[in-house]
Amino acid sequence: MHSGLNVRYYDVFIDLDFDGLKYEGYEKIGLSTHGELAIDCEGISVGWVKLGGMDAKWRLDGDTLRVVCGEFSGDVEIGFSGKVAPDSVVGI
């Protein structure tokens, strides 16, 4: 993550489909930052990002989610989904 980052809490909410080997959910991160936020998202699909409850400007750079936030203090929420390989627990 970006230097100058202060994370207060990190919650993950996830809905698992054991039969279909897939999941979806969202992360809620309480933080303060002074620039672009970079979060590893290897193996997942990002559907949406919110800053303080409002839609945020974001992009994927390979396996890194980049969120344009400037100086920000509050909740970052990230909607995601993915699949689990039948012979692995990697991906969550």
Secondary structure by P-SEA (a helix, b strand, c coil): ccccccccbbbbbbbbccccccccbbbbbbcccccbbbbbbcccccccccccccbbbbbbcccbbbbbccccccbbbbbbcccccccccccc
